[in-house]
Amino acid sequence: MKRNYRLEKRKYVIAISLIIVVAIYIARLFMLQIVSDDYKKYADSNAFLHRTQYPSRGVIYDRDGRLMVYNQTAYDVTFVPTEAKGVDTLNLCRSLGITREFFNKRMKEISNRRLNPGYSPYTNQTFMTQLSAEECGMFQEKLFEFPGFHVQRRTIRQYMQPTSAHILGDIGEVSPRDIKKDPYYVQGDYIGKVGVEASYEEELRGQKGEEILLRDARGRLKGRYKGGKYDIPSTPGHNLTLGIDMRLQMLAERLLQNKVGSVVAIEPSTGEILCMVSAPTFDPRMMVGRQRGSKHIQLARDPLKPLLNRSIMGVYPPGSTFKPTQALIFLQEGIINKATPYPCSRGFIHAGLRVGCHGHPAPLPIIPALATSCNSFFCWGLYHMIGARRKYGSVQNAMSTWRDYMVSMGYGYKLGVDLPGEKRGMIPNAEYYDKAYRGSWNGLTIISISIGQGEVTATPLQIANLGATIANRGWYITPHIVKEIEGGQIKPIYSQKKHTMVDKANYEIVAEGMRQAVVGGTCRRAEIAGLDLCGKTGTAQNRGRDHSAFMGFGPKDNPKIAVAVYVENGGWGATYGVPIGKLIMEKYLTGELSPESQALAKEIQNRKINYGIYKR
Amino acid sequence: MRSVDWTTIIIYLLLLAAGWLSVCGASYEYGQPDFFSFNSRAGKQLVWINLSLVLGFVILKLDEKIYDWLAYIFYAFMMLVLFVTPFMSDGIKGSYSWIKLGSVSIQPAEFAKFVTALALAKFISRPSFTMRNARDAIISTSLILLPMLLIIMQRETGSALVYSAFFLMLYREGMSGFILFSGIISVVYFVIGIRFAEVMMPDGATPVGEYAVLLLIAAITAFFLNIYQKKKWPVFTVLGINIGGAALMTAWSTYVSPFDVSHGLYIVAGLTTLFLIWLWLKERIGSIFYISLFTLGSVLFLYSADYAFERILEPHQKVRINVVLGLEDDPSGAGYNVNQSKIAIGSGGFAGKGFLAGTQTKLKYVPEQDTDFIFCTIGEEQGFLGSVAVLILFTILILRLIYLSERQRSRFARVYGYSVLSIFFFHLFINIGMVLGLTPVIGIPLPFFSYGGSSLWGFSILLFIFLRLDASR
C-alpha cells in the first residue's frame, strides 16, 4: 500500500483532539471534586437523614418519693399518601376502632391544604394523635397489612394526682422565641412552660441524640449509616425530688376550696417548701396534650385567675403577720427591751391620729403585745424609732435602718425561689417617702407600716419565710421547691444560710410572744396539746372585706414546719388563717389529723367565700 | 498468538476489571453483597465478562480472512436484523431496540457497529477507492447512514449518533477536513443558536443567538478568505459589509424603531455570498467557491436549525439538550440526572469514599447508575484519582489503537482500526461529557464499564477483530 504522508499527519489531529477532550474532562473533574465544596454538602443532605432521638424527660417525685409526674407513651398514627395505596379501609377502621365516616373525614381534612398547609403526598401525614397503647395495639399488630402507615411513639406528661398544678407546671411546644434563645430547640420540640417544668427545663429535658439513617432518592429509608457507628444516643433527663409533701399539698388544696388564697409551708432547717398551694387551682391533667391550648384560654379568662400562682405572684398587705418583724427591729435597735410597756387605749392615739385596737389589758410589754396583736404597741415602737433623732440623725436614716432590717428578713425583694414569675412585694424606703410626701414626713405619717398595712406588701412565700426565720431564730435558707436532682446538684444558694440583722436572743422573745398567741392570744384555736405551735394572726385591711392571714411555726423548739396562710376576703385572721395553719402543721407534724381536726377540715373545706360581691 | 498486541489486551483487561468493580459498586444493595450470584447485576456482568473473554479468544483463533470475505454478508444480514428489530421488540422504556432470545435480551445495534466497520473497511480498501470520487464518497457515507437510520427507527437516537464517529475515520482516509470542520461548526452554531434563542438584544426584537451566529459566520468567512487567497481587500469588504451592516441596523433598531436585526443579517449574509461568487468568477480561485458554499450552507443551516430542533428531535431529547444548554433548570425534572450525577462525582473528593462506600450511587440517587451513568460510581467511590486513572487508561487505549492502525500494511485493517478507535472516542466523549454535565445527555454506554452483555460483547468483538487483523499484519 502506498503511503499518503499528507493524510498520515491527520493521526496527530485525532490524537490531539482526544488529548484536549480528556484534558477538559480532567479539569472539570478537578473543579467538581477538589475545588468546589458544594457537591459534598448536597450529597450529605441528599443521602443522610439525621433523625433526632428524643430523651425521656425526668420524672418528678414528692419529698417522700411519691411519683407526681411521669411520662406516658402515646402513639400517633401517620401515613405517606403515595405509599398508602390499596389499603383495606374497612380493616383499617376496625383495627383502629373508628368509623368509616371518621376515616373519610380525616382523609379529606388531611389533603385539604387550607387546613393542613404542610400537606405533601410524599411525606408523613398525621392521621390520629395520642392514642393509648391499648387503642393502638391491634393496629400495630396488623401494621404490615397497611403499607404506607406508620405508628410513631411519643411521650406525653402525665400526673399521678390532680394536684400541684402551679408548682409542677406543664410543657408545651416551643415558641419561635424559645428557639431563638436556645438553639437546642427545633420546631415541634417541647419545653417547660411554667412551674418546675420551666425552671428545671435543662435538668429535666436531658440531651437529644441523633440517629443517622440513609435514604434513597425516593426518601425511603435504607438502614443505619455504618450500622449506627455515628449515632449519638440520647441522654435521659434528671429525675427531680421535690421538697413538697404531696399529702400536705392535697390537704391545703382541699382547705382552700371555694376560696381565693394561698398556703405556703417551709421546712425551716432546709428552706425546702413543703407545701405551696394557690387557690383557685386546676387539675394539671387538663393541660396534657392537644387540648392544652383551649383549656389554657378557658383558665386565662376565669376572673378568679386560676393560672396565677398567688403564693409567689400575689402581693398582699401582710397585716399583723408583719408585727414580729417590727418587734425584732425595735428590740435589736434598743427602742424597746423585753419589759418596755407601751400604752393602749383601744388604739394608738397621738397628735390627732388614731389607729384602733381591740380590748386587752394595757399598758403591756412585747410578749403579750404579740400574743394579743396590739396595734398600739407597734405604732408606738415605730413612732419612737423613726423619731429617734439622737440615734439616727434624721427620719431618713431611721427609715433606711428599718428598711435594711426588713430586707435582711427577706422582704422587698424576690426571695429567689426556683419557680418562674416570683414577685418582690414592697418595702418602702426613705426616698420613696421623700418623693411621696415631698420630704415632709415623720413616724406618724408612715405609722401604718408598723402593723403591716399601708405601703408594705409581701407574697405569702415571704410571710412563710418569716415564720421559718423566727423558727430558726435568725436565719433562713432561700425557700425552694426542688430538694434533689438525681445525678445533679441543686444550686448552692438553696443550701446557704442567710442571717438577718437581728440577734438570736431577740428572736427568742418574739418566738415566745408567738407561742403566747397560741396559748392564750389571738391564735387560741391553733393550740394542740404537745405540739407547742407558735403563730401570729393577720387581718389585713382591704377595700373589700379584710384578708384573713396566719403565720406560724412549730414546735416552738426544734421547729419542723413554718407556714403562712392567706385567704382573700376571709375576714379575721382567726376565721380562716388560724384553723388552716393549724391543720397544715398538725398534719405535717403528726402525720394524721385528729378526729376533731378532721371535722374542722371538713367544715373549712365546705365554707365558701362569695367573691362576686367584692370588686376584683 | 505471540504477535497479538498484549499491551492492548492488558489495557482491555484492566478496563474490564475496573468496570466490573464499578458495576458491583453501582448495583450493590445494602446488606446484599452477593457479587458472584447470577441473581445480582454484578454476578451477571461477571458472566458477560467471562463470555467476552472466551469470545475474544475465539476471534483471535479464527482466520483473519473471514472478516474480509464475510464483511458485506454480515452487513446485509445485520441491516435486516436492525430493520426487523422494532417489530420484534416489546418497547421497554419507549425503546424498540431490544429483541428477546429466551431469557436474555440483546440489542442488535451494539453488534451493528463492528459489522458496519467491516463493511466500510472492505469498501474503502478497494484499490480504486478515493474520497474525491463522488460515487465512492456517497456509497461510504450511505454505509454509515443506513444503520443510523434503522436505529433511529428503533427510537435509539443516542446509539444512532455513535455512527457519526465513522466520519472521523473517513477524515483519516481522505475526507476533506473542511467537511469535518463544517460538521463540528454546525454543532457549535446549533448550540449557540438554541442556547440564546430566547435572549433578546437591548432593542428587544433581536435574538442574541442568531445575531451572534451570523456574525460568527461572517468572521469565519473572512478568516478563510484571508487564508485561501492573498488579497486583503476582499477580507475587508466581507468584514465591512457585515460589521457595518450589523452596526447600522442595531443602532436603528435600538434607537429608532425596533425590528429583528437577524433578518437583516441574513440579507447581509446573502450579499456576502453573492460577493464571493462574483469574486470567484473574477479571480478563478476554487477555494473562494467553497468558501461561498460554506457561508451559504452555514446560513441555511442556522435558518433550519430551529426548525429541526422543534420538529425532528424527540421531546425528551429536546428537553435534554435544553438542560445541557442551561435553558431548563429543574433539578427534580430533566436536569435531575445530570445534577445528581455531578453531586455524586463532586462528593467523591480527591481520593473517593472507597469501594462500596458511596452513598449517592448506592442509594439510587443517580439514575441508570450502572449503565449510562456508571462513571458516577467511579467518581464517588474512587474520587479524582480513580476518575483520572480511568480517563487516562482510555486515552492510552485510543492512542495505542491509533499507533496500531497506522502500522497496518493493509488498508482494510487500518480503516477498521480507525473505525474502532473513533467509536471508542465518541463513546468516551459523549458518555463522560454527559456525566460531567458538559455534553447533552445522550444515552450511550461507557465501553467495558456500563452494565449489559450486548454492549460489552459489541465492544469486545470490535476490539478483538482488530487485534486479530493486527496480529497478522
Interface residues (C-beta under 8 A of the other chain):
Chain A: M1 N4 L7 E8 R10 K11 V13 I14 A15 L18 I19 V21 V22 I24 Y25 I26 R28 L29 F30 L32 Q33 I34 S36 D38 Y39 K40 Y42 A43 D44 N46 A47 F48 L214 R215 D216 A217 R218 K222 G223
Chain B: Y30 G31 L168 Y171 R172 E173 G174 G177 Q340 K342 I343 A344 I345 G346 S347 G348 G349 F350 T359 Q360 K362 L363 K364 Y365 G379 G383 F384 S387 V388 L391 I392 F394 T395 I398 L399 I402 S405 E406 R409 S410 R411 L421 F425 L428 F429 I432 G433 L436 L438
